[in-house]
């Protein structure tokens, strides 16, 4: 066996980060877990890397992100003293906010359609979360040169809006993986070229960019629902940039709200409160009250996650008051990504109580959220709200009640292609394990149903 050359650059970075081999391995596993992977990385593996062994492609990405978070700056493969696994492709594509979000969006979409691993398995980047907070709204005007001489009017914009609405409805009813490739292809071949076309008025151009932002947001949501967090983040970044350029009041804040929620879900709260608060500030007074309620409730969730109980409760009350004030108001197209604001506020209120340790109220609000959506719609989100309600019931000792609620949740999962619903069922089996071992009939029967669901999914 040939002698390996020690990786002094990696050793120096670990020293700078003050990380032991064991702590490094733990950090790498944590980043990988966010992408749904469970590598067997241990301190022995890290020792081998320092001695010159080259990790697997995905592991190099996880290591770079882990050290980036620890050191507070971007760490590249070159910094690690390791070869790029990307074949010359830029692993940072989509993580910056530049003057051409349409071009970047098309590049991301093409890589997504081709299922390029450097994006589909990319880790969530902590460094990228600060960029929307410092993004300046002044953006360069795009060239007005049309593609093929076409001129875009209101009819074309309406067609794109209708298509995004159709795919959004399909997404919630059938899961993010259903129709995903078709939608991303539509984003590349139809939406992006329309953004670069000639417009009859500047207002139509702004409308087109706003609709394109919603399309990029949906693409990010589909990636998120498929467990591809790094790719989802890249779509959200370009959705934000397009919203800023469109000038649509509150839409850029709405994307910041989504990015805050993603960070909370991944247990990366570092910038979530800033994103939620800034999103609220950009929307308050500029959007209908029912839409503003969505910003208040996400801010409440971020406050609860950071231990600010009193402020969180106050923001929940502000969200409810906004719903009352805005009763009957129309809501902007882009703010309906998850359906009626009332149901979204109920679901997020439950998460606030859950973060504050009040499982009784959390369960009540999750059940209310599930019941408030029209029958036959939003199957995935209804299922996930019911799963969360069951988990709250179990924490209160109501095993039989929880099993009944879990069973109702699974009724809504049939035909839904979603990594999140599959994960919820795997967690269900884990939580049921003690009761199944004890032979409780309803736990055994539900577990059998869960096994069948996972086998067919």
C-alpha positions in Angstrom: 0.0 0.0 0.0 1.5 3.4 -1.1 2.2 6.0 1.6 -0.4 8.8 1.8 0.5 12.4 2.1 -0.9 13.9 5.3 -3.6 16.6 4.8 -2.0 19.5 6.7 -4.7 22.0 5.5 -7.5 19.9 7.1 -5.5 19.5 10.3 -4.9 23.3 10.6 -8.7 24.0 10.0 -9.6 21.5 12.8 -7.1 23.2 15.1 -8.5 26.6 14.2 -12.0 25.4 14.9 -10.9 23.7 18.1 -12.6 20.5 17.1 -11.5 17.0 18.2 -11.8 14.2 15.8 -14.9 13.0 17.7 -16.5 16.4 17.6 -15.7 16.8 13.9 -17.3 13.4 13.2 -20.4 14.4 15.2 -20.7 17.7 13.3 -20.4 15.9 9.9 -23.1 13.5 11.0 -25.4 16.4 12.1 -25.1 18.1 8.7 -25.7 14.9 6.8 -28.8 14.2 8.9 -30.3 17.4 7.6 -30.2 15.9 4.1 -31.7 12.6 5.3 -28.4 10.7 5.3 -26.9 8.7 8.2 -23.2 8.2 7.5 -21.1 6.1 9.9 -18.5 8.8 10.2 -16.5 8.5 13.5 -13.3 9.8 14.9 -11.3 7.1 13.2 -12.6 8.3 9.8 -11.5 11.8 10.6 -8.1 10.6 11.6 -7.8 8.8 8.3 -8.7 12.0 6.4 -6.0 14.0 8.2 -3.6 11.2 7.3 -4.5 11.7 3.6 -7.5 9.5 2.9 -10.0 11.2 0.7 -13.6 11.0 2.0 -16.6 10.1 -0.2 -18.1 12.8 -2.4 -21.1 13.6 -0.2 -18.9 13.5 3.0 -16.7 16.2 1.6 -19.7 18.5 1.2 -20.9 17.8 4.8 -17.4 18.4 6.2 -17.1 21.7 4.3 -20.5 22.9 5.7 -19.7 21.7 9.2 -16.5 23.7 9.3 -18.1 26.7 7.6 -20.7 26.8 10.4 -18.0 26.4 13.1 -15.7 29.1 11.7 -18.3 31.5 10.5 -17.0 31.7 7.0 -17.3 29.7 3.8 -14.9 26.8 3.8 -14.3 25.4 0.3 -13.0 22.0 -0.9 -9.7 23.7 -1.8 -9.5 25.1 1.8 -9.9 21.5 3.1 -7.1 20.3 0.9 -9.5 17.9 -0.8 -10.4 17.5 -4.5 -13.7 19.0 -5.6 -16.3 16.2 -6.2 -18.1 18.5 -8.7 -16.0 18.1 -11.8 -15.5 21.8 -12.0 -19.1 22.8 -11.2 -19.7 25.6 -8.7 -21.0 24.1 -5.5 -22.1 27.6 -4.3 -24.5 28.2 -7.2 -27.7 29.7 -6.0 -26.4 30.6 -2.5 -25.6 34.2 -3.5 -27.9 37.1 -4.5 -26.6 38.6 -7.8 -28.0 40.7 -10.6 -29.4 37.8 -12.6 -31.6 35.6 -10.5 -33.4 34.4 -13.6 -30.2 32.9 -15.1 -29.3 31.4 -11.7 -32.8 29.9 -11.3 -32.5 28.3 -14.8 -29.1 26.8 -13.9 -30.4 25.4 -10.7 -33.5 24.0 -12.5 -31.4 22.3 -15.2 -29.2 20.7 -12.5 -32.3 19.6 -10.7 -33.9 18.0 -13.7 -30.6 16.2 -14.4 -30.6 15.1 -10.7 -27.0 16.4 -10.3 -25.8 15.2 -6.9 -23.9 18.3 -6.1 -27.3 20.1 -5.7 -29.8 17.4 -4.8 -27.6 16.2 -1.9 -26.3 19.6 -0.9 -26.3 20.6 2.7 -28.2 23.5 4.1 -25.8 26.5 4.2 -25.8 28.6 7.4 -23.7 31.2 5.6 -26.4 31.8 3.1 -29.0 32.7 5.7 -27.6 36.1 6.3 -27.6 37.2 2.7 -31.3 38.2 2.4 -30.9 40.3 5.5 -28.3 42.5 3.9 -29.6 42.4 0.3 -30.0 45.9 -1.1 -33.3 46.4 -3.0 -31.6 48.4 -5.8 -31.2 45.9 -8.7 -30.1 46.5 -12.2 -32.8 46.6 -14.9 -32.7 43.6 -17.1 -32.2 44.0 -20.8 -35.5 44.4 -22.7 -34.4 42.4 -25.6 -37.1 39.8 -26.4 -36.6 36.1 -27.0 -37.8 35.5 -30.6 -39.4 38.9 -30.8 -42.2 38.0 -28.4 -43.9 40.6 -26.3 -45.5 39.5 -23.0 -48.8 40.8 -21.9 -51.3 40.1 -19.1 -52.6 36.9 -20.8 -49.2 35.2 -20.6 -48.7 36.3 -17.0 -52.1 34.9 -16.0 -51.3 31.6 -17.7 -48.1 31.2 -15.6 -50.0 32.2 -12.5 -52.7 29.6 -13.3 -50.0 26.9 -13.9 -48.3 27.7 -10.6 -51.7 27.5 -8.8 -52.4 24.1 -10.5 -49.1 22.6 -9.5 -49.5 24.0 -6.0 -52.8 22.3 -5.6 -51.3 19.1 -6.9 -48.4 19.4 -4.6 -50.6 19.6 -1.4 -52.9 16.9 -2.6 -50.4 14.4 -4.0 -47.1 15.4 -2.4 -44.0 17.4 -3.5 -42.5 14.5 -5.5 -45.5 14.2 -7.8 -45.0 16.2 -11.0 -41.8 17.7 -9.7 -39.7 17.1 -12.8 -42.5 18.4 -15.0 -42.8 21.6 -13.0 -39.1 22.3 -12.9 -38.9 21.8 -16.7 -41.7 24.3 -17.0 -39.8 26.7 -14.9 -36.8 26.4 -17.2 -38.4 26.4 -20.6 -41.4 28.7 -20.0 -41.1 30.9 -16.9 -37.4 31.9 -17.2 -37.6 33.0 -20.9 -40.8 35.0 -20.2 -38.9 36.9 -17.5 -36.4 38.0 -20.1 -39.0 39.0 -22.7 -40.2 42.5 -23.8 -43.2 43.7 -21.8 -45.9 46.1 -22.9 -45.6 48.0 -19.6 -43.1 48.1 -16.7 -46.0 47.0 -14.4 -46.4 43.8 -16.4 -42.7 43.1 -16.1 -43.0 43.5 -12.3 -46.0 41.2 -12.3 -44.1 38.5 -14.3 -41.2 38.6 -11.8 -43.6 38.3 -8.9 -45.2 35.2 -10.5 -41.7 33.8 -11.3 -40.8 34.3 -7.6 -43.8 32.2 -6.6 -42.8 29.5 -9.1 -39.3 29.4 -7.7 -40.8 29.3 -4.2 -42.9 26.2 -5.2 -39.8 24.5 -6.7 -38.0 25.1 -3.4 -41.0 23.7 -1.5 -41.0 20.6 -3.7 -37.3 20.1 -3.0 -37.9 20.6 0.7 -40.7 18.0 0.7 -38.4 15.6 -1.0 -35.8 16.1 1.8 -33.3 18.0 -0.4 -32.7 20.9 2.0 -29.7 22.5 0.3 -31.5 22.6 -3.1 -34.6 24.0 -1.5 -32.6 26.8 0.0 -31.1 27.7 -3.4 -34.5 28.0 -4.9 -35.7 30.1 -2.0 -32.7 32.5 -2.4 -33.6 33.1 -6.1 -37.3 33.4 -5.2 -36.3 36.1 -2.7 -34.2 37.9 -5.3 -37.0 37.9 -7.9 -39.5 39.1 -5.3 -37.2 42.0 -4.4 -36.8 42.9 -8.1 -40.5 42.7 -8.7 -41.2 45.3 -6.0 -44.4 43.4 -5.0 -45.1 44.7 -1.4 -44.5 42.0 1.1 -43.5 39.2 -1.2 -39.8 39.3 -0.4 -40.7 39.2 3.3 -42.9 36.2 2.6 -39.9 34.3 1.2 -37.8 35.4 4.2 -40.6 33.9 6.3 -40.3 30.6 4.5 -36.5 30.6 5.0 -37.0 31.2 8.7 -39.4 28.2 8.9 -36.9 26.0 7.1 -34.1 26.9 9.5 -36.4 26.2 12.5 -37.4 22.9 11.0 -33.7 21.9 10.6 -32.9 23.1 14.2 -30.7 25.9 12.9 -32.2 28.8 14.8 -29.3 31.2 14.5 -30.8 33.6 12.0 -34.4 32.4 12.0 -35.6 35.2 14.3 -33.9 37.9 12.3 -35.4 36.5 9.1 -38.9 36.3 10.6 -38.7 39.7 12.1 -37.4 41.4 8.9 -40.0 39.6 6.9 -42.7 41.0 9.1 -41.3 44.5 9.0 -41.3 44.4 5.1 -44.9 43.2 5.0 -46.6 45.1 7.9 -48.9 47.8 6.6 -48.3 46.8 3.0 -50.4 43.7 2.7 -54.0 42.8 3.6 -54.4 42.0 7.3 -55.1 38.3 6.6 -51.8 38.0 4.9 -50.1 39.9 7.6 -51.3 37.3 10.1 -49.0 34.8 8.4 -46.0 37.0 9.2 -47.0 37.5 12.8 -47.4 33.8 13.5 -44.0 32.8 12.0 -42.4 35.6 14.1 -44.2 34.1 17.1 -42.8 30.6 16.3 -39.2 32.0 16.0 -39.6 33.9 19.3 -40.8 30.7 21.0 -37.9 28.7 19.6 -35.5 31.3 21.1 -37.1 31.2 24.5 -39.0 34.5 24.3 -42.3 33.2 25.8 -44.0 36.6 26.5 -43.2 38.1 23.1 -44.3 34.8 21.3 -47.7 34.8 23.0 -48.2 38.5 22.1 -47.4 37.7 18.5 -49.9 34.8 18.4 -52.5 37.3 19.6 -51.4 39.8 16.9 -51.9 37.1 14.3 -55.4 36.3 15.5 -56.3 40.0 15.7 -55.1 40.4 12.1 -57.3 37.6 10.9 -60.3 39.2 12.7 -59.6 42.6 11.2 -59.1 41.2 7.7 -62.1 38.8 7.7 -63.4 38.5 4.1 -60.3 40.2 2.5 -58.6 38.8 -0.5 -55.1 37.5 0.0 -52.3 38.0 -2.6 -51.6 35.0 -4.9 -48.2 34.4 -3.4 -49.4 34.3 0.2 -51.7 31.3 -0.5 -48.8 28.8 -0.9 -50.3 26.8 2.0 -53.9 27.5 1.6 -56.3 29.7 3.8 -54.4 31.9 6.3 -56.7 30.8 9.1 -55.6 27.1 8.8 -51.9 28.2 8.5 -52.2 30.4 11.6 -53.8 27.5 13.6 -51.1 25.1 12.5 -48.3 27.5 13.4 -49.9 28.5 16.7 -49.7 24.8 17.6 -46.0 24.9 16.9 -45.6 27.9 19.1 -47.3 26.0 22.0 -45.2 22.9 21.2 -42.0 25.0 21.4 -43.2 26.4 24.8 -43.9 22.9 26.1 -47.7 23.2 26.3 -48.6 19.9 24.6 -52.3 20.2 25.4 -52.8 23.4 23.6 -50.5 22.3 20.8 -52.6 19.2 20.2 -55.8 21.3 20.2 -54.5 23.7 17.6 -53.1 21.0 15.4 -56.5 19.3 15.4 -58.2 22.6 14.7 -55.8 23.3 11.8 -56.6 19.9 10.2 -60.3 20.4 10.6 -60.3 23.9 9.1 -59.2 22.9 5.6 -61.9 22.0 3.0 -62.6 18.3 2.7 -60.5 16.6 0.0 -57.8 19.3 -0.1 -54.3 19.8 1.3 -54.0 16.0 2.1 -50.3 16.2 3.0 -50.6 19.2 5.4 -53.7 17.8 7.0 -51.9 14.5 7.5 -48.9 16.2 9.1 -51.0 18.3 11.4 -52.8 15.2 12.6 -49.5 13.4 13.1 -48.3 16.4 15.2 -51.6 16.3 17.1 -51.1 12.6 17.8 -47.6 13.2 19.1 -48.9 15.9 21.5 -51.6 13.4 22.7 -49.0 10.8 23.3 -46.9 13.2 25.4 -49.9 13.7 27.6 -50.2 9.9 28.1 -53.2 9.4 25.8 -51.9 6.4 23.9 -55.2 5.1 22.5 -56.3 8.6 21.5 -52.9 9.2 19.8 -53.2 5.9 17.9 -56.7 6.9 16.7 -55.4 10.3 15.5 -52.4 8.7 13.8 -54.8 6.4 12.0 -56.8 9.4 10.7 -53.5 10.9 9.6 -52.6 7.9 7.5 -56.1 8.0 5.9 -54.9 11.2 4.3 -51.5 9.8 3.2 -52.8 7.4 0.5 -51.3 8.4 -2.8 -49.1 11.2 -1.4 -45.5 11.1 -2.6 -43.7 13.0 0.2 -40.5 12.3 2.1 -42.0 14.1 5.0 -45.0 11.8 5.3 -42.7 8.8 5.1 -40.5 10.2 7.8 -43.6 10.9 10.0 -44.6 7.3 9.7 -41.1 6.0 10.5 -41.3 8.3 13.6 -44.7 6.9 14.4 -43.3 3.4 14.5 -40.5 4.5 16.8 -42.8 6.2 19.2 -45.2 3.2 19.2 -42.4 0.7 19.9 -42.7 0.5 23.7 -46.5 0.0 23.4 -46.2 -2.6 20.6 -43.7 -4.6 22.7 -46.2 -4.6 25.5 -48.8 -6.0 23.1 -51.3 -3.2 23.2 -53.7 -4.1 20.4 -54.3 -0.7 18.9 -50.5 0.0 18.9 -49.8 -3.4 17.2 -52.6 -2.8 14.6 -51.4 0.7 13.8 -47.8 -0.5 13.5 -48.8 -3.2 11.0 -50.5 -0.5 9.0 -47.4 1.7 9.1 -45.2 -1.2 7.9 -47.6 -1.7 5.0 -47.5 2.0 4.1 -43.7 2.2 4.1 -43.5 -1.0 2.1 -45.7 0.5 -0.6 -44.4 4.0 -0.6 
